[in-house]
Amino acid sequence: MGFFSNILQKLGLKKDKDDKPTTPSAAVAEQKSEIPAAKTPIASGASAPIRPDQREGASSLKDRPAASAVKAVSEVDVVAKLEEMAAGFPGLNWKSSIVDMLKVLGIDSSKDARIELAKELGCPADLIGGDYSKMNVWLHKEVLKKIAENGGNIPANLLD
């Protein structure tokens, strides 16, 4: 698992391998598999399964809107989650500092860890090393942008 994946997991945006699928097609397939098959007598006296769309009063799955099945990626209110986590860390400003954000998330915020994260996210080489404040500013903006791309609800003023 990469450094950024750890951030997503702490924010509830990345699920463990054992969690349910989040893609619409996987969710619909899972939804179909959860419908128990009823039995109906056939000529030989054996039972044959009834498809869900053959049940009395059942609508066809193709008649149901796909959007009502499951959203592809659920949106997480990252600001609320981080504010709640930050309540235990007075004086930290996760909205403007990558170091503070990582501390609030309970993730290593050392210079080496931030360099690793910057490389993972494709930070320009000229920002890594020397004046780390430039790398930190780039890294903070990039992390917020990537969180938003992965289903986090980040306000536009934090993405500027």
C-alpha positions as CSV (number, residue, x, y, z in Angstrom):
1,M,0.0,0.0,0.0
2,G,1.4,3.4,-1.0
3,F,1.6,6.4,1.3
4,F,-1.3,8.2,-0.4
5,S,-3.5,5.1,-0.1
6,N,-2.9,5.3,3.7
7,I,-4.3,8.9,3.7
8,L,-7.4,7.7,1.7
9,Q,-7.9,4.9,4.1
10,K,-7.7,7.1,7.2
11,L,-10.3,9.4,5.6
12,G,-12.6,6.5,4.8
13,L,-12.2,6.8,1.1
14,K,-10.3,3.5,0.5
15,K,-11.9,0.3,1.7
16,D,-10.1,-2.8,2.8
17,K,-10.0,-5.8,0.4
18,D,-12.8,-7.5,2.4
19,D,-15.3,-4.7,1.9
20,K,-18.2,-4.8,-0.6
21,P,-17.6,-3.7,-4.2
22,T,-18.2,0.0,-5.1
23,T,-18.4,-0.1,-8.8
24,P,-22.0,0.0,-10.2
25,S,-21.7,-3.2,-12.2
26,A,-20.2,-5.1,-9.2
27,A,-22.9,-3.7,-6.9
28,V,-25.7,-4.7,-9.3
29,A,-24.2,-8.2,-9.7
30,E,-24.0,-8.5,-5.9
31,Q,-27.6,-7.2,-5.6
32,K,-28.8,-9.9,-8.0
33,S,-26.9,-12.6,-6.1
34,E,-28.6,-11.6,-2.8
35,I,-32.1,-12.3,-4.2
36,P,-33.0,-15.8,-3.1
37,A,-34.4,-18.1,-5.8
38,A,-37.9,-19.3,-5.2
39,K,-39.0,-22.8,-6.3
40,T,-42.0,-23.6,-8.4
41,P,-43.2,-27.0,-9.4
42,I,-42.5,-28.2,-13.0
43,A,-44.1,-31.1,-14.9
44,S,-41.7,-33.8,-13.6
45,G,-42.4,-32.8,-10.0
46,A,-38.9,-31.3,-9.4
47,S,-38.4,-27.6,-8.6
48,A,-37.0,-25.0,-10.9
49,P,-35.7,-21.6,-9.8
50,I,-37.9,-18.5,-10.6
51,R,-35.9,-15.5,-11.8
52,P,-36.5,-12.3,-9.8
53,D,-38.3,-10.7,-12.7
54,Q,-40.7,-13.6,-12.9
55,R,-42.0,-13.2,-9.3
56,E,-45.4,-11.8,-8.7
57,G,-45.2,-8.0,-8.4
58,A,-41.5,-7.9,-9.2
59,S,-40.2,-5.4,-11.6
60,S,-37.5,-6.4,-14.1
61,L,-34.0,-5.4,-13.1
62,K,-33.6,-3.8,-16.5
63,D,-36.6,-1.5,-15.7
64,R,-34.9,-0.2,-12.6
65,P,-32.8,2.9,-12.9
66,A,-29.1,2.0,-12.6
67,A,-28.3,5.1,-10.5
68,S,-30.5,3.8,-7.7
69,A,-28.4,0.6,-7.4
70,V,-25.2,2.2,-5.9
71,K,-23.0,5.2,-6.5
72,A,-19.7,4.4,-8.0
73,V,-17.8,6.3,-5.4
74,S,-19.4,7.7,-2.3
75,E,-18.6,11.2,-1.4
76,V,-17.0,11.7,2.0
77,D,-17.1,15.1,3.8
78,V,-13.4,15.3,4.3
79,V,-13.6,18.8,6.0
80,A,-16.0,17.5,8.7
81,K,-13.9,14.4,9.2
82,L,-10.6,16.3,9.5
83,E,-12.2,19.0,11.8
84,E,-13.4,16.2,14.1
85,M,-10.0,14.6,14.1
86,A,-8.2,17.9,14.6
87,A,-10.2,18.7,17.7
88,G,-7.7,16.5,19.6
89,F,-4.8,18.6,18.2
90,P,-5.2,22.2,19.2
91,G,-3.0,24.6,17.2
92,L,-2.7,22.5,14.1
93,N,-4.0,23.9,10.8
94,W,-4.6,21.0,8.4
95,K,-6.2,23.4,5.9
96,S,-2.9,25.1,5.1
97,S,-0.1,22.7,6.3
98,I,0.7,19.2,5.0
99,V,2.6,18.5,8.1
100,D,-0.4,19.4,10.3
101,M,-2.7,17.4,8.1
102,L,-0.5,14.3,8.3
103,K,-0.3,14.7,12.1
104,V,-4.1,15.0,12.4
105,L,-4.4,11.8,10.4
106,G,-1.9,10.0,12.6
107,I,0.5,9.5,9.7
108,D,4.3,10.1,9.8
109,S,4.9,13.7,8.9
110,S,8.7,13.6,8.9
111,K,10.7,15.2,6.0
112,D,11.6,11.8,4.6
113,A,7.9,10.7,4.7
114,R,6.8,13.9,2.9
115,I,9.6,13.4,0.3
116,E,8.3,9.8,-0.2
117,L,4.7,11.1,-0.6
118,A,5.8,13.9,-3.0
119,K,7.6,11.4,-5.2
120,E,4.6,9.1,-5.2
121,L,2.3,11.9,-6.3
122,G,4.7,13.1,-9.0
123,C,6.2,16.2,-7.5
124,P,8.5,18.1,-9.8
125,A,12.1,17.3,-9.0
126,D,13.1,20.9,-8.6
127,L,10.7,21.2,-5.6
128,I,12.1,18.2,-3.8
129,G,15.2,19.2,-1.8
130,G,16.6,22.5,-0.8
131,D,13.6,24.7,0.1
132,Y,11.1,22.2,1.5
133,S,8.5,24.9,2.0
134,K,7.8,24.9,-1.8
135,M,7.5,21.2,-1.8
136,N,5.2,21.3,1.2
137,V,2.9,23.9,-0.5
138,W,2.8,21.8,-3.7
139,L,2.2,18.6,-1.7
140,H,-0.6,20.1,0.4
141,K,-2.5,21.2,-2.7
142,E,-1.9,18.0,-4.5
143,V,-3.0,15.8,-1.6
144,L,-6.3,17.8,-1.4
145,K,-6.8,17.5,-5.2
146,K,-6.2,13.8,-5.1
147,I,-8.5,13.3,-2.2
148,A,-11.2,15.1,-4.2
149,E,-10.5,12.9,-7.2
150,N,-11.1,9.9,-5.0
151,G,-14.5,10.9,-3.7
152,G,-13.7,13.4,-1.0
153,N,-15.8,16.5,-0.7
154,I,-13.2,19.3,-0.7
155,P,-14.4,22.9,-1.0
156,A,-13.1,24.9,-4.0
157,N,-11.3,27.5,-1.7
158,L,-9.0,24.7,-0.5
159,L,-8.3,23.5,-4.0
160,D,-7.0,26.9,-5.3
